[in-house]
Amino acid sequence: MTNKKTHLLLKALLDVSEAHSVKALRGNTKRANIRQVGSCGVLATRRDSLPLCPSIPLVTPSRSFINLVAPISSRRMEYTECRTLGFTPEQMYDVVANVEQYQHFVPWCKKSRVTKGPSGNDQAELEIGFPPVLERYSSEVTCIPNHQVRAVCSDGSLFNHLETIWRFAPQKNKEDSCKVDFYVSFEFRSLLHSQLASVFFDQVVKQMVSAFESRAATLYRNQQGASLRRRST
């Protein structure tokens, strides 16, 4: 059974790696190999505090990420993204803190549920993957209402380390917007799984803030439209 599972995992890794390489090769014919994106933060070693980024225009996201041209290994990878979104801190906090709904909109998340951990904090149990790779892991979630959501992987065979931090702050002179600071650090437990690092980085990590923004739009802009329609009748 173990050999069969390993064979399927290797086949999936080869298929995904080949598809990702073809996509990168096509892109290289249209642009230089080195990609640079404006950043409101600089990747560094793990820091104790995560300051919010300075104010930026509503339509201008700012991202920083490691160079994916570097050889894939089991090393730790980090990513930060700071954006100003057209929702209140309370609204964005509610979307991020509602872990049980992740299965409906978070990339690659198949199942999500919340239980109480040994310390009394919420324990998020997530299932992520793509056929035939399917893995489960648990994270301890700590929240500061309307300000911060932090999740640290506490159990699972996929990650040796996984930490995500979301922070929300009001936007001055704009009641219906907020600054969102997103940080994630991860390291796969096995070298075999680490071959998926660049795919995981591109298709999950870099899409995370946009996924939560889209979720907020679905929840709150529909509510606002319904409220306006009720007032006009």
Steps between C-alpha positions, in 0.01 A plus 500: 500500500785741591681431172182557303432830677861611446476408131181704459653795685812490284288486185296799619814695584646431156175600326465822699868584468488446121190716461654772716826488301316532167304797634821668622677431168218662302509801729874536458463562126297811578691643794834489674579220739527729800167624639483806720192622683463810713508419869378665816702248700827311462531127554741420778554248773210439739420814690324543832274782387323556170435874447217609277602646169467873425191631322481407133243574228187285500573353158871432552596169666852458626670163521840358575613146441806283469666424168340184363793452260706376795530121539206339679591355837344443839599847616253734666320743270333829595257736334344834595226701336355836605184634342230755562159341447153651475367332813508586870748332737204326665381355170841369395564362848171309490591343164846389615393382845216285362725201428216253449408682177848467347399190307266716290756750369861443610719353218560125534303480827268198482373487859518727802365479853574648840529327837636602839868423553669388823582860594142614446580681176325416174653208313459520122501167320557542126523261208685624193624348179442397143451144367661272596678709768277569798631605840353612833651724764395693810581855603450683826314824432523805727298814433493860611148606395495738203879532506692175450466129413803273548518129415793268573512142373503265797456157342521333159728318259510771233669798669800514725406864558201712399402835648258760367426842642226739391480854637234762436505875564254781424576723206508867592218708352350188340241329716433215257859388443791356693866409471564125487842360582544132411805291593567129447803284571515132407732205465398156376581207725637268231726564201245318286224745591739794467511442124153659500631817666494726193155378395365544853657845512350617169156341515423523871714748692504780243124461438402507867423871551303517175298194604401663829424830327269319257331326793442834672355641179259207473384539859487874556442662162200274443371599843553868423315464170208327670486770767494775236221323312292473817542870567389595149175301522 
